Amino acid sequence: MDTSQRLLALTQQLRLYKPPPSVNDYEEQRIEETSGDVMSRVGIQESRTPISKDIDRFRPKRASVLICLFEGDAGDLRVILTKRSSTLSTHSGEVALPGGKSEPQDKDDAETATREAKEEIGLDPSLVNIVTVLEPFLSKHLLRVVPVIGILTDKNGFHPSPNPSEVETVFDAPLEMFLKAENEKSEEREWMGDKYLVHFFDYEMDDKKYMIWGLTASILIKAAMLVFQRAPAFPEQTPKFKYPRVVAKDTIMP
């Protein structure tokens, strides 16, 4: 196993990172402390309607994705990505990080992420050194997605074997790309009164073109900011990841 000094230093750096408390965990606690009062989602008490203790409040399902980093042949830091199968019912054909919904047997977010990575692309969890987790992100289908950062300790030991029912292609990209403005563009959207930016990155590898955007792009921007300790060269504005208390089944973020 060959782990460079750079990766060892990065491991030590990332292990010191502690994600800030989840907005929604804080909100959940605050609501419980107000004896069942419904609070406005915009920070002021527009409504204090009493609710019953057994109300069917919306509780987002949890998922995890793996930000698996390794050192490329040129010495750059790279991240493993997938292009999802075109036959999937959601996010078909889109670029994504390996990952998926948590299962009851998963002991934590890292186990969810590595289990899903093994199922999707054949990545042996023993090859991945988990170093930290980021704060949860909100998917457009209202999943609470926890990014888990891991270091691929032996890149030559990983031989991608994508599950064809889930993954069409496995590839990698330079992490630092997600701080540069060259291939980035963005669109402004709004969620629950807050404006935010959806980022799009054009990327080409082995004569194949990929569009990395949305949740995956936002997670990789955050990871790159943490790893390289600097802000991106473009405006970056994330939504505040707030969940409504009651939502229709087909509710998605714009």
N, C-alpha and C positions, 0 to 999 in steps of 0.2 A: 504494500500500500504506500502510495506516494502522496503525502499531503504537504504542500508548499508552505513556506514560512508566511506568505501572504494570507493563505487560508487560515492558518493557525491564529494569526493576528486578528483576522476578521472574526473568527469564532469567539475570541476573547472579547472583542468590541461588542458584538451583538448579544452576548450573554448578559451584558450589563443593562441592556434595554428593558425597560418595564413599560408596557402599554398603559396609557391613561385609563381610568375607569370608564366602562361602557356607559354612554349616555342613557341607554335603555335600562340597564341595571339600576342606575341612579333613579330614573323615573319610576321604575317599578317599586323601589323602596319608598320613594316619596309619596306615591299614591297610596301604598299600604298605610303609611303614617298619617294620612289625612282621613282615615276611617271611611274609606270608600267613596270619597268625593272624586268626581271626574274633573281633571285639570285640563286647561287649554293646552294644546300642543305648541302654542306660539309663545309660551312663557308668561302669559298673564291669565288671571282667573276669570276668563269670559264665562265659564260654566262651572257651577258647583252642584251639579245634579246628583243626588244620592243614587248609589247603585247597590244592588243586592250583593251579598258576599259570594253567591254562586253564579255570578254573571259569566257568560261565555266570552271572556275577553280574548282578544287576538294575542296569541303567544307565538312568535316567529319560530319556525323550525331552524335548526342549527346545521351548518355545514362547515367543512374545512377545505382549504386548498394548500398545496405544497409549493412553496417557492424554493426550488432545488437549485442551488448555485454550484458552479464548478469553474475551474480555471481552464480557459481555452488554450489551444496550441500557441496562439499569439500572445498569451499572457493576460488576456482580458477576462473579466468576470462575466460569466454567461448564465442564463436561466433556461431551464427545460420547459417547453411549451407543447401543447397539442392542438391539432385541428380536429374538432369534434366530427363525428360521423354525420353525414347528411341525412341519415335515416332516423336520428333522434327526434323526439317530440318537442324538445325545447333547446334553444341555442344551437340548432343543427348547423354544421359547417363553420361554426365560429371558432376563433382561437381562444384557448382557455388554459389555465393552470390545471395540473392533475388534481383531482379532489372530488368531493361529493358530500352527500348528507351523512350525518352521524348516525351510528347504529347503537342500540342499547348496550352492546358488549364493548364498545369503545371506551377505554378508560379516560381518554382526554382528546383534545383537538389534534394533537400530534399523531395519535394512533389512527384517528379518522383519516387524516391526510395521507399518511404512509400506506395505510390499508388500501385506500382508493387508488393511490399511485401504482401499487403492485397490481391491482385488478385491471387498471386501465392500460398501463404501459410496461408492465413487467419489471418495475423498479423494486429490487430487493430492499426492504427497510433497513437491513443490516449495513447497507452501503451509505446510508444517510445519517449524518450527525445533526440532530435537531438542536438548534441554538436559541431560538426565541419565537414568540408569537407576536403578531400585530393586533391592534384593536379591531373589533369586528367591523365589517363592511356590510352594506345593505344591497342585495341583488335586486334586479328589477322585478323579480317574482317574490320579493319580500322574505328572502332567506337571510338569516344572520350568518354571514360567511367570515370565518376566522382564518386569516393567512398564517401559515406556519413556515418559518424559514429554516431550511436545512442545508448542510454542506455535503456535496457528493464527495466522499472521501477517496473513492477510486473510480475515476471516470471510465477507465478501461475495463472495469468490471461490470459496467452497465451496458447491456445489449438490448435496446428497445424492442419490445414485442407487443405492439399495440393490439388491444382487444378490438376486433373489427366492428363489433356491435356498438362500440362507444367512441373509438378513436380512428380517424382516417390517417393521420400523420403525426409523428413525433419529430420535433425540431428544437433548435435552441436559438437564442438571440442575446446580444450583448446587453447586460443590465443597464449600463450607462446611457444607452440610447433613450431611456425613458426620462432623462433629464435634459435632453437636447431638443432644440426647436426645429431641426432640419426636416424631419419627417412627421412632425406633429401638427395636427389641426384640432379644433374643438368646436363644440356647439353648446349653447346655453339652454338649460332645461330648468324646470321648476318642480319641486316636490314639497307639498304641505307648507307652501308659503315661502320656502327658501330657494333661491336660485343657486344652481351649481353648473359645473362644466363637465361635459362628456368628451373624453379625449380619444383621438384616433391616431394610430401610428402605422405608416406604411413600411413594410419590411420585406426584403427579398433575400432568399437563400436557395442556393442550388437551382437557380432559374425558376423558383416558385415564389409567387407573391402572396403575402399575408397581410390582412388588416387586423391589427390588435387594438381593441377599443373597449369602451364601457368599463365594466367592473374589473376585468383583467388589467386594463391599462391603468386604472386608478390604483389598484393594489401594487402594481409594479413601479409606479411613480413613487408611492410611499416607501416601498422597499429600497429603491435606488437612493432616495433622500437619506434614509437611515444609513445605508452602507457607505455612501460617498460623502455624507455629512455636508450636503449643500442643497440649496433650493433648485428647482428646475428653471430652465431658461425661458419659460413661458408661464402665463398666469395659470394658477392651479387653485381650484375652488371646489371643495367636496360638499355634498349635502350633509346635513346634521344627523342623518341616519335615524330619524325618528319614526316610530311605528304608530299607526292609528290603533285605537283600542278595538275597533270592530271593522272588518273589511269584508268585501265580497270575495268569493273564491277566485274570480278572474281579475282581481286588482293587480296591476303592475305599475312600476314606476315608468314615467314617460321617457 
